[in-house]
Amino acid sequence: MVNTLSKPAKEELKSNPQALIQETILTPRFYTTDFEVAANLDLSLQETALKAMLEEMRTDYNRHHFVRDEAFEQTWEHLDEQTRNCFIDYLERSCVSEFSGFLLFKELSRSLKQRNPLLAEIFHLMARDEARHAGFLNKAMGDFNRSLDLARLTKTRTYTFFPLEWVIYTVYLSEKIGYWRYIIIYRHLEKHPEHQFYPLFRYFESWCQDENRHGDIFKALLRSQPKLWNNWKARLWSRFFLLSVFATHSLTVQERAGFYHSLGLDATEFDEQVIRQTNETAARAFPAVLNVDHPEFFPRMQRCAKRNLKLKAISENNFPKVVKFLQKLPLLGGIFWDLFRLYLIKPIDAEALRGTVR
């Protein structure tokens, strides 16, 4: 889960062009993993698919896509303060997330170069894509007198260790949920161009194809390892990571409701649509997925998001720390309980449905 960044006033943004990201529970994190385990992966079950995707990555269909055109050559002073600040927050988090992926894939590529050349090249090209995305987002922040010192972030941020199995589950989901976020926004703005207040959104169609391609690579990695889908533990882990990613998404979207409103989107409807589509997509890779059609699913998820907003408000008040802690306890308990109840909802057996028309 993540917390919002502070929203500085327009004047403060002008006087402080170097953005300093506060690392909180909802902020995108930097990850490391067990590179020895990665080097020893047996890819034989999906080697043909991985080689085909490597050829596609080498082609680099988007190599000329992320180029700023004349549409960026204007002032953005006409944007109201709320839209401006919400958009900068979106750019900051998105840039950190893309840069986090770049660092992980770059290190995987470097560590596997001698022992697993196939994976090493795939991760090298994925790092290329993530770096391209992060750089493009950072240039967009420059239009608002804001930027991230990515080199400094590399040295100062805390790195979280995830076992490789967890990395495969979570990166697959993050890429696929990213695809649905981007394509839903892109298609909405195609129908409602009056809400396209900045040219970045025109790039989302090709952008989401990178996300989708990366997700397909991690799907192949997951399906190459039977222990990640062919036993009862894998079913439990699949549900856990789906719920974790969906809860993070719901909490973050509600924190950014102003941003989605500026695009002409209802935050709650957008959140539900992204979760439904991602859950259906995950059924092609995971052995079990969540029953998002259960009548309790979205009401409980939205209660968690509302409690998170109350937690944020408490964090920003001037009460003593002990008082804040006591105020937060029932809210944290409520979030935990609702997520636990969601986890207990009978899942959908994706393996039993594999190969059927849905």
C-alpha positions in Angstrom: 0.0 0.0 0.0 1.0 3.6 -0.6 0.3 7.0 0.8 0.0 10.2 -1.1 2.8 12.7 -1.5 2.3 16.1 -0.1 0.7 18.5 -2.5 2.7 21.7 -2.6 1.2 25.0 -3.8 2.0 26.3 -7.2 4.5 28.9 -5.9 6.4 26.2 -3.9 6.7 24.1 -7.0 8.3 26.9 -8.9 10.8 27.6 -6.2 11.6 23.9 -5.5 12.2 22.2 -8.9 13.8 19.1 -7.4 11.1 16.9 -6.1 11.9 14.9 -2.9 9.7 11.8 -2.7 8.5 10.9 0.7 8.8 7.1 1.1 5.5 6.0 2.7 3.4 2.9 2.8 1.8 3.6 -0.5 4.8 5.0 -2.4 6.2 2.8 -5.2 9.2 1.0 -3.7 12.5 -0.2 -5.0 13.1 -4.0 -5.0 15.9 -6.5 -5.1 15.7 -10.3 -5.3 17.7 -13.6 -5.3 19.7 -13.4 -8.5 21.1 -16.9 -7.9 17.6 -18.4 -8.0 16.9 -16.4 -11.2 20.1 -17.7 -12.9 19.0 -21.3 -12.2 15.5 -21.1 -13.5 14.5 -24.0 -15.9 12.7 -22.2 -18.7 12.2 -25.3 -20.9 8.4 -25.3 -20.6 8.1 -21.7 -22.0 11.4 -21.3 -23.9 9.8 -21.1 -27.3 7.4 -18.4 -26.1 10.2 -16.4 -24.4 12.4 -16.5 -27.5 9.5 -15.3 -29.6 8.9 -12.4 -27.2 12.6 -11.6 -27.2 12.5 -11.1 -31.0 9.5 -8.8 -30.5 11.4 -6.8 -27.9 14.5 -6.6 -30.2 12.2 -5.1 -32.9 11.4 -2.3 -30.5 8.2 -1.1 -32.1 8.1 2.0 -29.8 11.6 3.2 -30.4 10.4 6.4 -32.1 7.2 6.8 -30.1 8.4 8.6 -27.0 9.5 11.8 -28.7 8.0 15.1 -27.5 6.3 17.1 -30.3 5.2 20.7 -30.7 2.1 20.0 -28.5 4.4 20.2 -25.4 5.8 23.6 -26.4 3.4 25.8 -24.5 2.7 27.1 -21.0 0.5 25.2 -18.6 -0.4 28.2 -16.4 -4.0 27.9 -17.5 -4.5 24.7 -15.5 -6.2 25.3 -12.2 -4.2 24.6 -9.0 -6.0 21.4 -8.1 -5.6 19.8 -11.5 -2.0 20.9 -11.6 -1.1 19.5 -8.2 -3.0 16.2 -8.8 -1.3 15.7 -12.1 2.2 16.4 -10.7 1.5 13.9 -7.9 0.5 11.4 -10.6 3.6 12.1 -12.7 5.9 11.7 -9.6 4.5 8.4 -8.5 4.4 7.0 -12.1 8.0 8.1 -12.7 9.2 6.4 -9.4 7.3 3.2 -10.3 8.8 3.1 -13.9 12.3 3.8 -12.5 11.9 1.1 -9.9 11.2 -1.4 -12.7 14.2 -0.2 -14.6 16.6 -0.7 -11.7 15.3 -4.2 -10.9 15.4 -5.3 -14.6 18.9 -3.8 -15.1 20.3 -5.6 -12.1 18.7 -8.9 -13.2 20.2 -8.5 -16.7 23.6 -7.7 -15.3 23.5 -10.7 -12.9 22.3 -13.2 -15.4 24.5 -12.2 -18.4 26.9 -15.1 -18.1 24.6 -17.8 -16.8 21.2 -17.2 -18.5 21.7 -15.2 -21.7 18.1 -15.5 -22.8 16.7 -14.0 -19.6 19.5 -11.5 -19.4 18.7 -10.0 -22.8 15.0 -10.0 -22.1 15.5 -8.1 -18.8 18.0 -5.7 -20.5 15.3 -4.7 -23.1 12.6 -4.4 -20.4 14.9 -2.1 -18.5 15.3 -0.1 -21.8 11.5 0.4 -21.9 11.2 1.3 -18.3 14.0 3.9 -18.5 12.3 5.4 -21.6 9.0 5.7 -19.7 10.7 7.2 -16.6 12.6 9.7 -18.6 9.5 10.8 -20.6 7.6 11.3 -17.3 10.5 13.3 -15.8 10.5 15.6 -18.8 6.8 16.1 -18.4 7.4 17.2 -14.8 9.9 19.7 -16.1 7.0 21.4 -17.8 5.7 22.2 -14.3 9.1 23.3 -12.9 9.4 20.0 -11.2 11.8 17.0 -11.6 13.1 14.0 -9.9 16.8 13.4 -9.2 16.8 9.8 -10.3 20.5 9.2 -9.7 20.0 10.4 -6.1 17.0 8.2 -5.6 19.1 5.2 -6.7 21.5 5.8 -3.8 19.1 7.1 -1.1 16.0 4.9 -1.3 15.5 1.7 0.7 15.5 -1.5 -1.3 13.0 -4.2 -0.3 14.0 -7.8 -0.8 11.4 -10.1 -2.4 12.0 -13.8 -3.2 12.0 -14.3 -6.9 8.6 -16.1 -6.8 7.1 -13.0 -5.3 8.7 -10.8 -7.9 7.2 -12.9 -10.7 3.7 -12.7 -9.2 3.9 -9.0 -8.4 5.6 -7.8 -11.6 3.2 -9.7 -13.7 0.2 -8.1 -11.9 1.8 -4.6 -11.9 2.4 -4.7 -15.7 -1.1 -6.0 -16.5 -2.9 -3.6 -14.2 -0.7 -0.9 -15.7 -1.9 -1.9 -19.1 -5.6 -1.7 -18.2 -5.1 1.7 -16.4 -3.4 3.2 -19.5 -5.8 1.8 -22.1 -8.9 2.7 -20.2 -7.7 6.3 -19.8 -6.7 6.4 -23.5 -10.0 5.1 -24.8 -12.0 7.4 -22.5 -10.1 10.5 -23.8 -10.5 9.3 -27.4 -14.3 9.7 -26.7 -13.9 12.8 -24.6 -11.0 14.9 -26.0 -12.2 17.9 -24.1 -10.7 16.3 -21.0 -7.3 15.8 -22.5 -5.6 18.7 -20.8 -2.0 17.5 -21.4 -0.4 15.8 -24.5 1.1 12.9 -22.4 -2.2 11.0 -22.6 -1.9 10.7 -26.4 1.1 8.4 -25.8 -0.8 5.9 -23.6 -1.8 3.5 -26.4 1.7 2.6 -27.3 2.8 2.9 -23.7 0.3 0.3 -22.5 1.5 -2.1 -25.2 4.9 -2.0 -23.5 3.2 -2.9 -20.2 1.2 -5.7 -21.9 4.3 -7.2 -23.5 6.2 -7.1 -20.2 3.3 -8.8 -18.5 3.3 -11.5 -21.1 7.0 -12.2 -20.4 6.3 -12.6 -16.7 3.3 -14.8 -17.5 5.7 -17.1 -19.4 8.1 -17.1 -16.5 5.3 -18.0 -14.1 4.0 -20.8 -16.3 7.5 -22.1 -16.8 7.6 -22.9 -13.0 4.9 -25.5 -12.1 5.4 -24.7 -8.4 4.0 -21.2 -9.1 0.6 -22.5 -10.4 0.3 -26.3 -10.0 -0.3 -26.8 -6.2 -2.4 -25.5 -3.4 0.2 -23.1 -2.1 0.2 -21.3 -5.5 -3.5 -20.9 -5.3 -3.2 -19.2 -1.9 -0.3 -17.0 -3.1 -2.2 -16.0 -6.3 -5.2 -14.8 -4.3 -2.9 -13.0 -1.8 -1.0 -11.0 -4.4 -4.2 -10.2 -6.4 -5.8 -8.9 -3.2 -2.7 -6.9 -2.3 -2.4 -5.3 -5.7 -6.2 -4.5 -5.9 -6.3 -3.0 -2.4 -3.3 -0.8 -3.2 -5.0 0.3 -6.4 -8.3 1.1 -4.7 -6.6 3.1 -1.9 -4.4 5.0 -4.4 -7.2 5.8 -6.8 -9.4 7.2 -4.1 -6.5 9.3 -2.8 -6.1 10.6 -6.4 -9.8 11.1 -7.0 -9.2 14.7 -8.1 -6.9 13.6 -10.9 -9.5 11.2 -12.3 -12.2 13.9 -12.0 -10.0 16.2 -14.1 -10.0 13.6 -16.8 -13.8 13.3 -16.6 -13.6 9.9 -14.9 -15.4 8.7 -11.8 -12.6 7.3 -9.5 -14.8 4.5 -8.1 -16.0 3.3 -11.5 -12.5 3.5 -13.0 -11.1 1.5 -10.0 -13.7 -1.2 -10.5 -13.2 -1.4 -14.2 -9.4 -1.8 -13.9 -9.8 -4.5 -11.2 -12.3 -6.5 -13.1 -10.2 -6.5 -16.3 -7.0 -7.3 -14.5 -8.6 -10.1 -12.6 -9.9 -11.6 -15.8 -6.5 -11.3 -17.5 -4.8 -12.9 -14.5 -6.9 -16.0 -15.0 -4.8 -16.8 -18.0 -1.7 -17.1 -15.8 -2.7 -17.8 -12.2 -4.3 -21.0 -11.0 -7.0 -19.1 -9.0 -8.4 -15.6 -9.2 -10.7 -13.5 -7.0 -14.5 -13.5 -7.3 -14.9 -9.8 -7.9 -18.6 -10.3 -8.7 -19.3 -11.4 -5.1 -21.7 -8.8 -3.6 -19.3 -8.0 -0.7 -16.2 -7.5 -2.9 -16.3 -3.9 -4.0 -18.2 -2.5 -1.0 -15.5 -3.8 1.4 -12.8 -2.6 -0.9 -14.3 0.9 -1.0 -14.6 0.9 2.8 -10.9 0.2 3.0 -10.2 3.2 0.7 -12.4 5.5 2.8 -10.7 4.4 6.0 -7.4 5.1 4.3 -8.4 8.7 3.6 -9.3 9.1 7.2 -5.9 7.7 8.2 -4.3 10.3 5.9 -6.3 13.1 7.5 -5.2 11.9 11.0 -1.5 11.9 9.9 -1.8 15.5 8.8 -3.4 16.9 12.0 -1.5 18.5 14.8 -2.4 16.1 17.6 0.3 14.3 19.7 1.6 11.0 18.2 0.0 9.0 20.9 -3.4 10.5 20.1 -2.9 9.9 16.4 -2.0 6.3 17.1 -5.2 5.7 19.1 -7.3 7.4 16.5 -5.8 5.2 13.8 -6.2 1.8 15.5 -9.9 1.2 14.8 -9.4 2.3 11.1 -6.4 0.0 10.7 -8.3 -2.8 12.3 -11.3 -2.2 10.0 -9.0 -2.3 6.9 -7.4 -5.5 8.0 -10.8 -7.2 8.8 -12.3 -6.2 5.4 -9.3 -7.5 3.5 -9.3 -10.7 5.5 -13.0 -11.3 4.7 -12.3 -10.6 1.0 -9.5 -13.2 1.1 -11.9 -15.8 2.5 -14.4 -15.4 -0.4 -14.4 -18.6 -2.4 -12.1 -18.0 -5.4 -12.6 -18.8 -9.1 -10.6 -21.9 -10.2 -8.8 -20.6 -13.3 -7.2 -23.9 -14.1 -10.6 -25.6 -14.4 -11.7 -22.8 -16.8 -8.5 -22.9 -18.9 -9.3 -23.6 -22.5 -12.9 -22.7 -22.2 -14.6 -19.8 -23.9 -15.6 -17.1 -21.5 
